[in-house]
Amino acid sequence: MKHKKTSFLSGRIKSVTYALKGFYLLISTEHSIITQLLISGFMCGVGFYFEISLVEWMFQILAIGLVLTAESLNTAIEAVCDYIQPNFDKKIGFIKDIAAGAVTFAALTAIVIGAIIYLPKIL
């Protein structure tokens, strides 16, 4: 099967369109992403309240992005696993647990960053 040749620009536009579609699907259908966005919004409010520095904002935003990225990839891995094997399977469960573990690493990193930023302001 031959694929229609696309120009560089139209290929990039299609890529951005697919990315925006994926972004919309994540924020409109995935409860874990919605929850993480609510937590992120709360933490941004806390950042404004404590008037954190520019560097602290950069670390906070990086931590938020890390958690949202890990959660998004976990969602994609789980969807692929469920598509490949809709029934319970120990190997698929193992894969899904590892993907969830990656989110845990990201979340723990974000918690440590938050503690470094906010504990001195609270104590």
N, C-alpha and C positions, 0 to 999 in steps of 0.2 A: 504494500500500500504506500503510495506516495503522499508526502505531506506538502501542503501548499507552502511555498517559501514566503516568509514574512520579512519585512524590513526590520532593521535594528530598533527603530523608534516604535513601530507598531508592536513589536515583541515586548518591549519594556512597558508600554501602555497596558498590554494584556496582563503582564506580570503584576503590575500595580493593581489592576482591577481585581485579579484573583486574590491578592493579598488583602485588599480592602474588604472583599466578600468574606474571607476567612475571619478577619477582624470582627466584622459585624456578626457573623455566626457565633463566634466565641462570646461576645459581650451580650448577645441577645438570647442565647440558648443554654449556655453552660453555667450551672449554678456555682461551681467552684471558681470560675473566673469572675462571676458577678460578686461573689463573696470577697474575693481578693481585691476587686476594684473598690468595694465599699470600705474595706480595711485601709486601702491605699488613700482613699479620700479622707478618711478619718485622720490618718497619720499626716497628711498634708495640712489639715486643719490644726493639728497639734504643732506642726512645724511653724505655722504662722503665729500661733499663740505664743510659743517660746522664742519667736524671732531668731530662728537658727541661722547660722552663717551661710554664705554661698557654698563653701566647701561641704558643710553639713547637708545642705540641700542636694548637692551633687551625689553624695554618698547615699542619701535617702532615696533619691530618684533611681540611682543605679540598683539599689536593693529591691525597690518596687519592680523595676523592669526585670530583674533576675527572677523574682518569684512568679511574675506573670508569664514570662517566657517558659520557665520550667513547667508551670501549670498547663500552659497551652500545649507544649510538647507531650506532656503526660496524657492530656485529653486525646491528642492525635494517636498516640500509641495504643491507648485503650480502645479507640474506635477501630483501628486496624485489627487488633486482637479479636474484638467482638465480631468483626466482619469475617475474619478467617475461621474462627471457631466460636459459633454462637452458644454452644453448650459448654458446661463446666469442663475445664481441662486443667490439670495440675501445672503443666508447662506454661500454658497461657497465664494462669494465675501468678506463677513465678515472675513472668515478664512484666505483668501489670504491677506487681508488688515492687519490683525494682524501679519501674518508672515513677511510682508514687514515692519511693525512697529518695529519688532525685529532687522531687518537690520539697521533701523534708529537709534535705541539705540546703536548698535555697532559702526556705523559710527560717531555718536556724541561723543562717548567715544574716538574714534581714533582722532577726531579733537581736543578734549581737551588735549589729550596726546601730539599731535603734537604742539599745542599752548604752552604747558608747556616746551617742548623741544626747540622750535625754536624762540618764541617771544623774550626771553632774548638775543639771538644771533643776532636778527635783529634790536632790539631797542637800 
